[in-house]
Amino acid sequence: MKFVCNRSTLQNGISVVQKSITGKSSLPILNGILITAAENELTLVGSDIDLSIETKVNAEVYEEGSIVLDSKIFGEIIRKLPNDNIHINTINSNSVEILCQKSRFTLIYMDPLDFPPLPNINENDMFSIPQKILKNMIKSTIFAVAVDETRPILTGVLFEIKNKKLNLVALDGYRLALKSENLDTDNTISAVIPGKTLNEVSKILEEKDNVKITFTPNHILFNINKTKIISRILEGEFIKYNSIIPNEFNLKVTAKRIELLNSIERASLMAQAENTNLIKLNIEDENMIITSNSQLGMVREETSIILQGESLEIAFNSKYLIDVLKTMEEDEIVMDFSSSISPCIIRNKEIDNCIYLVLPVRLSKK
C-alpha cells in the first residue's frame, strides 16, 4: 500500500472515525483504524461493534491495500506533523512508514482481515431529512435520555415514524422530551437509538444537505455525505409515552423564556449549595415567584407572567427546568399545570412541534 494525503484532510477523517473507538477494548483490533487505499481515495473505519463509522477522504493512491493502525498513536502522529502532504507506505509484511518533511515514523500494523466487517445494509429502503433539522431534533431531545443503565431502553431516543411524521422521544423517569417534524415517507418505524450514537451523529451533521437514514431490524444507518454511521438498535419496548402526557390542565402560564431561565439559574445557585437543586414556584396574578433555601441563605426571584387559572405552589429540580429552557429557542413559552403533584408541560407559544414534560418534587406538608 502506498499513498499521499494532505495532513489536515487525513486528520479530519481520523477524528470522525475515532468517535466510535473507545480505546478500551480487550481486542486490540477494535482499538485500531482500518485504512483502505483504492481509486485515489482512502476509506477509514472505526468500530466498537455497537457503533461503527466509515468515512472517505481524497488521496493520491499509488498502490492499493489495507492495514489497521492503532487509533491513538496514529491520530497523535498525524495531528503533530506539519500541515503538508504525508507519504504513507508499507515497507514489509507488518510495518508501515509515515513521512512528512523531515519526520519519519515506522509503525507496526495489524491484519485488516481481523477487523470485524460492517453490517451489510441495503440502502434501497431509505428516507432523507435535512441535516439541519435532524441536528435540531437531536439537540431538542438528547438531554432527557437516562444516564442510569438499570433500564437500558431509556438510555436511547425513540425514532418513531408514522403518518408522514418523524417523532423523537427521550425520557428518564423525571422528564420527557418530544420533537416532531414532517417527513416525506410512507414508512412506519419504531426503534430506539442509543444516546451515545446520536451524540456522535449530531457532531457530524452539518447545516446543509440531507442525511439519508436506513433501518434494519437490528441496525440504523446514517449516510452523511462521505460518512456512514452504523449503530445497533436497543432491544426492548419503549414506554408508551402518549399515555403519560396529560391533556387537561387547570392553569396556564405564558412567560418570556430567557427572563424565566435567568431567574431559575440564579435561584438554582442556592439550591445547588444544598445539593438538592430544589426550587419552589409560587404562581399568582401576574408574577411567578421563585425561591430556594439552604444553610447558606435564601433567594427570591420574581418574573412577570400571563396567568390563566388559579394560583399554585409547586416545586421542581431546577436542573430539569434549566435543561428544557436552554434547549428551546422561541422567545415566549407556555407552561401547563394541573396540580402541585402532576407533571408540568412546557411548549413553545407559537410553534407546536415540541413538548416537554417535567415531574414536580412533592413538597412535605406543613
PAZA-361349 format. One record per residue (C-alpha): residue number from 0; residue in three letters; chain; x, z, y. Coordinates in Angstrom, 2 decimals, padded with zeros to 5 digits. Example, Ala and Ser with C-alpha at 12.3 -4.5 7.8 and 13.67 -1.06 7.14 Angstrom:
2
+-----+------+-----+---------+---------+---------+
: seq : type : mol :    east :      up :   north :
+-----+------+-----+---------+---------+---------+
:   0 :  ALA :   A :  012.30 :  007.80 : -004.50 :
:   1 :  SER :   A :  013.67 :  007.14 : -001.06 :
+-----+------+-----+---------+---------+---------+
***
This chain:
366
+-----+------+-----+---------+---------+---------+
: seq : type : mol :    east :      up :   north :
+-----+------+-----+---------+---------+---------+
:   0 :  MET :   A :  000.00 :  000.00 :  000.00 :
:   1 :  LYS :   A :  001.29 : -000.89 :  003.44 :
:   2 :  PHE :   A : -000.48 : -000.88 :  006.82 :
:   3 :  VAL :   A : -000.06 : -000.32 :  010.55 :
:   4 :  CYS :   A : -002.64 :  001.59 :  012.60 :
:   5 :  ASN :   A : -002.85 :  002.89 :  016.16 :
:   6 :  ARG :   A : -002.35 :  006.66 :  016.22 :
:   7 :  SER :   A : -005.46 :  007.55 :  018.26 :
:   8 :  THR :   A : -007.61 :  005.25 :  016.11 :
:   9 :  LEU :   A : -006.33 :  006.86 :  012.93 :
:  10 :  GLN :   A : -006.64 :  010.37 :  014.36 :
:  11 :  ASN :   A : -010.28 :  009.76 :  015.31 :
:  12 :  GLY :   A : -011.05 :  008.60 :  011.78 :
:  13 :  ILE :   A : -009.31 :  011.60 :  010.24 :
:  14 :  SER :   A : -011.20 :  014.05 :  012.47 :
:  15 :  VAL :   A : -014.51 :  012.53 :  011.37 :
:  16 :  VAL :   A : -013.93 :  012.86 :  007.61 :
:  17 :  GLN :   A : -012.32 :  016.30 :  007.96 :
:  18 :  LYS :   A : -015.76 :  017.64 :  008.88 :
:  19 :  SER :   A : -016.60 :  017.52 :  005.17 :
:  20 :  ILE :   A : -013.36 :  019.11 :  003.94 :
:  21 :  THR :   A : -013.30 :  022.90 :  003.73 :
:  22 :  GLY :   A : -009.64 :  023.11 :  002.72 :
:  23 :  LYS :   A : -010.57 :  025.96 :  000.37 :
:  24 :  SER :   A : -011.44 :  024.04 : -002.78 :
:  25 :  SER :   A : -009.80 :  025.12 : -006.05 :
:  26 :  LEU :   A : -009.50 :  021.39 : -006.80 :
:  27 :  PRO :   A : -006.54 :  020.04 : -004.76 :
:  28 :  ILE :   A : -008.06 :  016.54 : -004.70 :
:  29 :  LEU :   A : -011.01 :  017.87 : -002.64 :
:  30 :  ASN :   A : -008.58 :  019.14 : -000.01 :
:  31 :  GLY :   A : -007.42 :  015.57 :  000.49 :
:  32 :  ILE :   A : -008.49 :  012.40 :  002.28 :
:  33 :  LEU :   A : -008.96 :  009.25 :  000.22 :
:  34 :  ILE :   A : -007.35 :  006.35 :  002.11 :
:  35 :  THR :   A : -008.09 :  002.78 :  001.06 :
:  36 :  ALA :   A : -006.44 : -000.15 :  002.83 :
:  37 :  ALA :   A : -008.09 : -003.56 :  002.43 :
:  38 :  GLU :   A : -009.03 : -006.57 :  004.57 :
:  39 :  ASN :   A : -007.47 : -005.25 :  007.80 :
:  40 :  GLU :   A : -009.49 : -002.07 :  007.58 :
:  41 :  LEU :   A : -008.91 :  001.50 :  006.44 :
:  42 :  THR :   A : -011.66 :  003.38 :  004.65 :
:  43 :  LEU :   A : -011.23 :  007.16 :  004.92 :
:  44 :  VAL :   A : -013.28 :  009.53 :  002.74 :
:  45 :  GLY :   A : -013.56 :  013.31 :  002.68 :
:  46 :  SER :   A : -015.79 :  015.32 :  000.36 :
:  47 :  ASP :   A : -016.64 :  018.80 : -000.85 :
:  48 :  ILE :   A : -019.14 :  017.35 : -003.37 :
:  49 :  ASP :   A : -022.16 :  018.68 : -001.42 :
:  50 :  LEU :   A : -021.19 :  016.76 :  001.73 :
:  51 :  SER :   A : -019.21 :  013.52 :  001.82 :
:  52 :  ILE :   A : -018.17 :  011.48 :  004.86 :
:  53 :  GLU :   A : -016.79 :  007.94 :  004.86 :
:  54 :  THR :   A : -015.58 :  006.14 :  007.97 :
:  55 :  LYS :   A : -013.79 :  002.85 :  008.63 :
:  56 :  VAL :   A : -011.09 :  002.11 :  011.22 :
:  57 :  ASN :   A : -009.24 : -001.07 :  012.14 :
:  58 :  ALA :   A : -005.69 : -001.58 :  010.87 :
:  59 :  GLU :   A : -003.20 : -004.32 :  010.04 :
:  60 :  VAL :   A : -003.06 : -004.28 :  006.24 :
:  61 :  TYR :   A : -000.06 : -005.94 :  004.59 :
:  62 :  GLU :   A : -000.51 : -004.55 :  001.08 :
:  63 :  GLU :   A : -003.84 : -003.26 : -000.19 :
:  64 :  GLY :   A : -004.11 :  000.01 : -002.09 :
:  65 :  SER :   A : -005.44 :  003.57 : -002.22 :
:  66 :  ILE :   A : -003.91 :  007.03 : -002.02 :
:  67 :  VAL :   A : -005.08 :  010.61 : -001.42 :
:  68 :  LEU :   A : -003.17 :  012.74 :  001.11 :
:  69 :  ASP :   A : -003.59 :  016.43 :  001.83 :
:  70 :  SER :   A : -006.03 :  016.57 :  004.74 :
:  71 :  LYS :   A : -004.42 :  019.42 :  006.65 :
:  72 :  ILE :   A : -000.79 :  018.25 :  006.70 :
:  73 :  PHE :   A : -001.67 :  014.56 :  007.12 :
:  74 :  GLY :   A : -004.01 :  015.35 :  010.00 :
:  75 :  GLU :   A : -001.42 :  017.56 :  011.72 :
:  76 :  ILE :   A :  001.30 :  014.93 :  011.37 :
:  77 :  ILE :   A : -000.85 :  012.18 :  012.88 :
:  78 :  ARG :   A : -002.01 :  014.46 :  015.69 :
:  79 :  LYS :   A :  001.57 :  015.36 :  016.66 :
:  80 :  LEU :   A :  003.01 :  011.83 :  016.55 :
:  81 :  PRO :   A :  003.45 :  009.76 :  019.75 :
:  82 :  ASN :   A :  000.49 :  007.61 :  020.80 :
:  83 :  ASP :   A :  001.88 :  004.41 :  019.33 :
:  84 :  ASN :   A :  001.44 :  002.31 :  016.21 :
:  85 :  ILE :   A :  002.00 :  004.20 :  012.95 :
:  86 :  HIS :   A :  003.50 :  002.45 :  009.92 :
:  87 :  ILE :   A :  002.42 :  003.85 :  006.54 :
:  88 :  ASN :   A :  003.56 :  002.50 :  003.19 :
:  89 :  THR :   A :  004.03 :  003.75 : -000.36 :
:  90 :  ILE :   A :  007.69 :  003.93 : -001.41 :
:  91 :  ASN :   A :  007.28 :  004.85 : -005.10 :
:  92 :  SER :   A :  004.62 :  005.96 : -007.59 :
:  93 :  ASN :   A :  003.88 :  009.27 : -005.83 :
:  94 :  SER :   A :  005.32 :  009.16 : -002.30 :
:  95 :  VAL :   A :  004.27 :  007.60 :  000.99 :
:  96 :  GLU :   A :  006.33 :  007.06 :  004.14 :
:  97 :  ILE :   A :  004.92 :  007.62 :  007.64 :
:  98 :  LEU :   A :  006.89 :  006.06 :  010.51 :
:  99 :  CYS :   A :  006.30 :  006.22 :  014.27 :
: 100 :  GLN :   A :  009.05 :  005.55 :  016.81 :
: 101 :  LYS :   A :  011.88 :  007.95 :  015.84 :
: 102 :  SER :   A :  009.79 :  010.08 :  013.46 :
: 103 :  ARG :   A :  009.79 :  009.64 :  009.70 :
: 104 :  PHE :   A :  007.79 :  011.69 :  007.19 :
: 105 :  THR :   A :  007.64 :  011.40 :  003.42 :
: 106 :  LEU :   A :  004.57 :  012.90 :  001.71 :
: 107 :  ILE :   A :  003.56 :  013.29 : -001.91 :
: 108 :  TYR :   A :  000.19 :  011.67 : -002.54 :
: 109 :  MET :   A : -002.46 :  012.32 : -005.18 :
: 110 :  ASP :   A : -004.00 :  009.85 : -007.60 :
: 111 :  PRO :   A : -007.04 :  008.16 : -005.98 :
: 112 :  LEU :   A : -008.64 :  007.81 : -009.43 :
: 113 :  ASP :   A : -009.06 :  011.61 : -009.46 :
: 114 :  PHE :   A : -011.12 :  011.55 : -006.24 :
: 115 :  PRO :   A : -014.84 :  012.04 : -007.01 :
: 116 :  PRO :   A : -016.86 :  008.84 : -006.41 :
: 117 :  LEU :   A : -019.54 :  008.93 : -003.73 :
: 118 :  PRO :   A : -023.17 :  008.87 : -004.89 :
: 119 :  ASN :   A : -024.44 :  005.31 : -005.30 :
: 120 :  ILE :   A : -027.30 :  004.93 : -002.81 :
: 121 :  ASN :   A : -029.41 :  001.81 : -002.40 :
: 122 :  GLU :   A : -029.97 :  001.35 :  001.33 :
: 123 :  ASN :   A : -032.80 : -001.16 :  001.00 :
: 124 :  ASP :   A : -035.45 :  001.53 :  001.48 :
: 125 :  MET :   A : -034.10 :  002.94 :  004.73 :
: 126 :  PHE :   A : -035.60 :  003.63 :  008.14 :
: 127 :  SER :   A : -033.91 :  003.85 :  011.52 :
: 128 :  ILE :   A : -034.25 :  006.06 :  014.57 :
: 129 :  PRO :   A : -032.32 :  006.06 :  017.86 :
: 130 :  GLN :   A : -029.23 :  008.24 :  017.57 :
: 131 :  LYS :   A : -030.05 :  009.94 :  020.87 :
: 132 :  ILE :   A : -033.49 :  011.01 :  019.61 :
: 133 :  LEU :   A : -032.24 :  012.37 :  016.29 :
: 134 :  LYS :   A : -029.44 :  014.25 :  018.06 :
: 135 :  ASN :   A : -032.01 :  015.90 :  020.31 :
: 136 :  MET :   A : -034.28 :  016.74 :  017.36 :
: 137 :  ILE :   A : -031.43 :  018.45 :  015.54 :
: 138 :  LYS :   A : -030.44 :  020.38 :  018.69 :
: 139 :  SER :   A : -034.06 :  021.47 :  019.11 :
: 140 :  THR :   A : -034.34 :  022.98 :  015.63 :
: 141 :  ILE :   A : -030.94 :  023.78 :  014.08 :
: 142 :  PHE :   A : -030.62 :  027.17 :  015.80 :
: 143 :  ALA :   A : -033.57 :  028.52 :  013.79 :
: 144 :  VAL :   A : -032.09 :  027.97 :  010.30 :
: 145 :  ALA :   A : -031.39 :  031.11 :  008.29 :
: 146 :  VAL :   A : -027.82 :  032.40 :  008.13 :
: 147 :  ASP :   A : -028.59 :  034.74 :  005.23 :
: 148 :  GLU :   A : -028.35 :  032.77 :  001.98 :
: 149 :  THR :   A : -030.65 :  035.06 : -000.02 :
: 150 :  ARG :   A : -033.26 :  032.32 :  000.46 :
: 151 :  PRO :   A : -031.15 :  029.14 :  000.32 :
: 152 :  ILE :   A : -034.06 :  026.83 :  001.18 :
: 153 :  LEU :   A : -034.23 :  028.41 :  004.66 :
: 154 :  THR :   A : -030.59 :  027.53 :  005.40 :
: 155 :  GLY :   A : -031.75 :  023.94 :  005.82 :
: 156 :  VAL :   A : -034.05 :  021.89 :  008.05 :
: 157 :  LEU :   A : -037.17 :  020.25 :  006.67 :
: 158 :  PHE :   A : -037.32 :  016.48 :  007.22 :
: 159 :  GLU :   A : -040.98 :  015.58 :  006.90 :
: 160 :  ILE :   A : -042.20 :  012.02 :  007.34 :
: 161 :  LYS :   A : -045.92 :  011.30 :  007.27 :
: 162 :  ASN :   A : -048.44 :  009.35 :  009.32 :
: 163 :  LYS :   A : -045.62 :  007.42 :  011.07 :
: 164 :  LYS :   A : -044.14 :  010.63 :  012.44 :
: 165 :  LEU :   A : -040.90 :  012.50 :  011.75 :
: 166 :  ASN :   A : -041.10 :  016.29 :  011.88 :
: 167 :  LEU :   A : -038.01 :  018.51 :  011.80 :
: 168 :  VAL :   A : -038.77 :  022.15 :  010.97 :
: 169 :  ALA :   A : -036.47 :  025.16 :  010.74 :
: 170 :  LEU :   A : -037.32 :  028.83 :  010.27 :
: 171 :  ASP :   A : -035.53 :  032.01 :  009.28 :
: 172 :  GLY :   A : -038.34 :  034.52 :  008.86 :
: 173 :  TYR :   A : -038.28 :  035.63 :  012.51 :
: 174 :  ARG :   A : -038.72 :  032.36 :  014.40 :
: 175 :  LEU :   A : -039.75 :  028.77 :  013.76 :
: 176 :  ALA :   A : -038.77 :  025.53 :  015.49 :
: 177 :  LEU :   A : -040.73 :  022.29 :  015.11 :
: 178 :  LYS :   A : -039.85 :  018.98 :  016.78 :
: 179 :  SER :   A : -041.80 :  015.73 :  016.23 :
: 180 :  GLU :   A : -041.15 :  012.09 :  017.10 :
: 181 :  ASN :   A : -042.98 :  008.86 :  016.31 :
: 182 :  LEU :   A : -041.35 :  006.76 :  013.61 :
: 183 :  ASP :   A : -041.92 :  003.14 :  012.60 :
: 184 :  THR :   A : -042.14 :  003.63 :  008.84 :
: 185 :  ASP :   A : -044.85 :  003.91 :  006.22 :
: 186 :  ASN :   A : -042.73 :  006.22 :  004.06 :
: 187 :  THR :   A : -043.89 :  009.71 :  003.13 :
: 188 :  ILE :   A : -040.97 :  012.08 :  002.62 :
: 189 :  SER :   A : -040.40 :  015.82 :  002.45 :
: 190 :  ALA :   A : -036.82 :  017.02 :  001.96 :
: 191 :  VAL :   A : -034.70 :  019.94 :  003.16 :
: 192 :  ILE :   A : -031.26 :  019.06 :  004.53 :
: 193 :  PRO :   A : -028.53 :  021.75 :  004.75 :
: 194 :  GLY :   A : -027.96 :  023.06 :  008.25 :
: 195 :  LYS :   A : -024.21 :  022.51 :  007.81 :
: 196 :  THR :   A : -024.82 :  018.81 :  007.21 :
: 197 :  LEU :   A : -026.96 :  018.41 :  010.32 :
: 198 :  ASN :   A : -024.42 :  020.24 :  012.45 :
: 199 :  GLU :   A : -021.81 :  017.67 :  011.46 :
: 200 :  VAL :   A : -024.23 :  014.74 :  011.81 :
: 201 :  SER :   A : -025.05 :  015.89 :  015.34 :
: 202 :  LYS :   A : -021.35 :  015.85 :  016.30 :
: 203 :  ILE :   A : -021.01 :  012.22 :  015.18 :
: 204 :  LEU :   A : -024.27 :  010.88 :  016.66 :
: 205 :  GLU :   A : -023.91 :  009.02 :  019.96 :
: 206 :  GLU :   A : -026.19 :  008.27 :  022.90 :
: 207 :  LYS :   A : -026.81 :  004.63 :  021.95 :
: 208 :  ASP :   A : -027.68 :  002.52 :  018.88 :
: 209 :  ASN :   A : -029.76 :  003.56 :  015.88 :
: 210 :  VAL :   A : -028.91 :  005.69 :  012.88 :
: 211 :  LYS :   A : -030.10 :  004.37 :  009.51 :
: 212 :  ILE :   A : -031.40 :  007.02 :  007.10 :
: 213 :  THR :   A : -031.95 :  006.65 :  003.36 :
: 214 :  PHE :   A : -033.39 :  009.26 :  000.99 :
: 215 :  THR :   A : -032.97 :  009.52 : -002.77 :
: 216 :  PRO :   A : -034.39 :  012.32 : -004.97 :
: 217 :  ASN :   A : -031.14 :  014.28 : -004.58 :
: 218 :  HIS :   A : -029.33 :  012.95 : -001.51 :
: 219 :  ILE :   A : -029.72 :  011.78 :  002.08 :
: 220 :  LEU :   A : -027.53 :  009.11 :  003.67 :
: 221 :  PHE :   A : -026.94 :  008.81 :  007.42 :
: 222 :  ASN :   A : -025.40 :  005.46 :  008.34 :
: 223 :  ILE :   A : -023.97 :  005.74 :  011.86 :
: 224 :  ASN :   A : -022.10 :  002.63 :  012.98 :
: 225 :  LYS :   A : -018.91 :  002.65 :  010.84 :
: 226 :  THR :   A : -019.53 :  006.11 :  009.39 :
: 227 :  LYS :   A : -021.61 :  007.18 :  006.39 :
: 228 :  ILE :   A : -022.58 :  010.80 :  005.79 :
: 229 :  ILE :   A : -023.99 :  011.65 :  002.36 :
: 230 :  SER :   A : -025.40 :  015.10 :  001.69 :
: 231 :  ARG :   A : -027.18 :  016.76 : -001.17 :
: 232 :  ILE :   A : -030.76 :  017.84 : -000.58 :
: 233 :  LEU :   A : -031.54 :  021.54 : -001.03 :
: 234 :  GLU :   A : -033.57 :  022.42 : -004.10 :
: 235 :  GLY :   A : -036.80 :  024.37 : -003.83 :
: 236 :  GLU :   A : -040.07 :  024.25 : -001.93 :
: 237 :  PHE :   A : -040.09 :  024.78 :  001.82 :
: 238 :  ILE :   A : -042.57 :  027.23 :  003.32 :
: 239 :  LYS :   A : -045.93 :  025.68 :  004.26 :
: 240 :  TYR :   A : -045.15 :  026.05 :  007.92 :
: 241 :  ASN :   A : -048.51 :  024.84 :  009.23 :
: 242 :  SER :   A : -050.22 :  027.89 :  007.73 :
: 243 :  ILE :   A : -048.15 :  030.32 :  009.82 :
: 244 :  ILE :   A : -048.66 :  028.63 :  013.20 :
: 245 :  PRO :   A : -051.70 :  030.23 :  014.88 :
: 246 :  ASN :   A : -054.31 :  028.05 :  016.56 :
: 247 :  GLU :   A : -056.27 :  030.62 :  018.58 :
: 248 :  PHE :   A : -054.93 :  032.74 :  021.44 :
: 249 :  ASN :   A : -056.21 :  035.34 :  023.91 :
: 250 :  LEU :   A : -053.51 :  034.95 :  026.51 :
: 251 :  LYS :   A : -051.70 :  032.02 :  028.08 :
: 252 :  VAL :   A : -048.67 :  032.31 :  030.35 :
: 253 :  THR :   A : -047.13 :  029.44 :  032.32 :
: 254 :  ALA :   A : -043.62 :  030.13 :  033.63 :
: 255 :  LYS :   A : -040.57 :  028.47 :  035.14 :
: 256 :  ARG :   A : -038.19 :  028.08 :  032.21 :
: 257 :  ILE :   A : -034.87 :  028.66 :  033.99 :
: 258 :  GLU :   A : -036.20 :  031.60 :  036.03 :
: 259 :  LEU :   A : -037.54 :  033.25 :  032.87 :
: 260 :  LEU :   A : -034.35 :  032.52 :  030.93 :
: 261 :  ASN :   A : -032.16 :  034.07 :  033.63 :
: 262 :  SER :   A : -034.31 :  037.20 :  033.75 :
: 263 :  ILE :   A : -034.24 :  037.65 :  029.97 :
: 264 :  GLU :   A : -030.47 :  037.07 :  029.84 :
: 265 :  ARG :   A : -029.92 :  039.78 :  032.45 :
: 266 :  ALA :   A : -032.26 :  042.18 :  030.66 :
: 267 :  SER :   A : -030.53 :  041.47 :  027.37 :
: 268 :  LEU :   A : -027.25 :  042.88 :  028.73 :
: 269 :  MET :   A : -028.70 :  046.37 :  028.43 :
: 270 :  ALA :   A : -030.35 :  045.56 :  025.10 :
: 271 :  GLN :   A : -027.02 :  044.40 :  023.67 :
: 272 :  ALA :   A : -025.42 :  047.69 :  024.67 :
: 273 :  GLU :   A : -027.88 :  049.40 :  022.32 :
: 274 :  ASN :   A : -027.19 :  046.83 :  019.54 :
: 275 :  THR :   A : -030.93 :  046.18 :  019.22 :
: 276 :  ASN :   A : -031.46 :  043.19 :  021.56 :
: 277 :  LEU :   A : -034.90 :  044.73 :  022.18 :
: 278 :  ILE :   A : -036.69 :  043.84 :  025.42 :
: 279 :  LYS :   A : -040.26 :  044.57 :  026.48 :
: 280 :  LEU :   A : -042.52 :  042.16 :  028.32 :
: 281 :  ASN :   A : -045.34 :  043.57 :  030.44 :
: 282 :  ILE :   A : -047.64 :  040.69 :  031.34 :
: 283 :  GLU :   A : -050.20 :  041.32 :  034.06 :
: 284 :  ASP :   A : -051.69 :  039.47 :  037.01 :
: 285 :  GLU :   A : -049.10 :  037.03 :  038.38 :
: 286 :  ASN :   A : -045.98 :  038.77 :  037.09 :
: 287 :  MET :   A : -044.05 :  039.30 :  033.89 :
: 288 :  ILE :   A : -042.02 :  042.50 :  033.99 :
: 289 :  ILE :   A : -039.09 :  042.53 :  031.57 :
: 290 :  THR :   A : -037.48 :  045.88 :  030.74 :
: 291 :  SER :   A : -034.80 :  047.24 :  028.44 :
: 292 :  ASN :   A : -033.31 :  050.70 :  027.95 :
: 293 :  SER :   A : -030.12 :  052.03 :  026.41 :
: 294 :  GLN :   A : -027.97 :  055.14 :  026.59 :
: 295 :  LEU :   A : -026.13 :  053.46 :  029.45 :
: 296 :  GLY :   A : -029.21 :  052.99 :  031.60 :
: 297 :  MET :   A : -032.15 :  050.66 :  032.08 :
: 298 :  VAL :   A : -033.03 :  047.31 :  033.62 :
: 299 :  ARG :   A : -036.21 :  045.93 :  035.15 :
: 300 :  GLU :   A : -036.66 :  042.23 :  035.84 :
: 301 :  GLU :   A : -039.70 :  040.61 :  037.42 :
: 302 :  THR :   A : -040.60 :  036.92 :  037.24 :
: 303 :  SER :   A : -043.61 :  035.03 :  038.60 :
: 304 :  ILE :   A : -046.10 :  033.51 :  036.13 :
: 305 :  ILE :   A : -049.54 :  031.97 :  035.94 :
: 306 :  LEU :   A : -051.70 :  034.12 :  033.66 :
: 307 :  GLN :   A : -054.86 :  033.12 :  031.84 :
: 308 :  GLY :   A : -056.32 :  036.07 :  029.94 :
: 309 :  GLU :   A : -055.89 :  039.84 :  029.87 :
: 310 :  SER :   A : -052.71 :  041.87 :  030.31 :
: 311 :  LEU :   A : -050.36 :  042.52 :  027.39 :
: 312 :  GLU :   A : -047.30 :  044.58 :  026.49 :
: 313 :  ILE :   A : -045.12 :  043.04 :  023.78 :
: 314 :  ALA :   A : -041.51 :  043.37 :  022.59 :
: 315 :  PHE :   A : -039.04 :  040.79 :  021.28 :
: 316 :  ASN :   A : -035.50 :  040.36 :  020.10 :
: 317 :  SER :   A : -034.08 :  038.88 :  023.30 :
: 318 :  LYS :   A : -031.73 :  036.56 :  021.40 :
: 319 :  TYR :   A : -034.66 :  034.70 :  019.82 :
: 320 :  LEU :   A : -036.29 :  034.03 :  023.20 :
: 321 :  ILE :   A : -032.97 :  033.01 :  024.78 :
: 322 :  ASP :   A : -032.24 :  030.54 :  021.97 :
: 323 :  VAL :   A : -035.61 :  028.86 :  022.47 :
: 324 :  LEU :   A : -035.46 :  028.70 :  026.27 :
: 325 :  LYS :   A : -031.91 :  027.30 :  026.23 :
: 326 :  THR :   A : -032.95 :  024.58 :  023.80 :
: 327 :  MET :   A : -035.99 :  023.46 :  025.79 :
: 328 :  GLU :   A : -035.50 :  021.01 :  028.65 :
: 329 :  GLU :   A : -038.68 :  020.95 :  030.76 :
: 330 :  ASP :   A : -038.99 :  022.91 :  033.99 :
: 331 :  GLU :   A : -042.22 :  024.67 :  033.01 :
: 332 :  ILE :   A : -043.10 :  026.22 :  029.66 :
: 333 :  VAL :   A : -046.25 :  027.75 :  028.18 :
: 334 :  MET :   A : -046.35 :  030.94 :  026.09 :
: 335 :  ASP :   A : -049.45 :  031.65 :  024.00 :
: 336 :  PHE :   A : -050.22 :  035.17 :  022.73 :
: 337 :  SER :   A : -052.89 :  036.71 :  020.51 :
: 338 :  SER :   A : -051.79 :  040.36 :  020.41 :
: 339 :  SER :   A : -048.71 :  042.57 :  020.59 :
: 340 :  ILE :   A : -048.12 :  042.16 :  016.85 :
: 341 :  SER :   A : -048.92 :  038.46 :  016.48 :
: 342 :  PRO :   A : -046.50 :  035.53 :  016.83 :
: 343 :  CYS :   A : -045.87 :  034.05 :  020.25 :
: 344 :  ILE :   A : -046.00 :  030.26 :  020.55 :
: 345 :  ILE :   A : -043.72 :  028.64 :  023.14 :
: 346 :  ARG :   A : -044.09 :  024.98 :  024.11 :
: 347 :  ASN :   A : -043.41 :  022.57 :  026.94 :
: 348 :  LYS :   A : -046.16 :  022.36 :  029.53 :
: 349 :  GLU :   A : -046.30 :  018.56 :  029.69 :
: 350 :  ILE :   A : -044.70 :  017.05 :  026.55 :
: 351 :  ASP :   A : -046.42 :  018.23 :  023.39 :
: 352 :  ASN :   A : -043.83 :  017.31 :  020.75 :
: 353 :  CYS :   A : -042.17 :  020.66 :  020.10 :
: 354 :  ILE :   A : -043.46 :  024.08 :  019.09 :
: 355 :  TYR :   A : -041.51 :  027.32 :  018.84 :
: 356 :  LEU :   A : -042.82 :  030.45 :  017.16 :
: 357 :  VAL :   A : -041.21 :  033.86 :  017.68 :
: 358 :  LEU :   A : -042.29 :  037.05 :  015.93 :
: 359 :  PRO :   A : -042.54 :  040.15 :  018.13 :
: 360 :  VAL :   A : -040.94 :  043.52 :  017.41 :
: 361 :  ARG :   A : -043.59 :  046.11 :  016.56 :
: 362 :  LEU :   A : -043.49 :  048.91 :  019.13 :
: 363 :  SER :   A : -043.83 :  052.51 :  017.94 :
: 364 :  LYS :   A : -047.00 :  054.22 :  019.10 :
: 365 :  LYS :   A : -046.57 :  056.62 :  021.99 :
+-----+------+-----+---------+---------+---------+
***
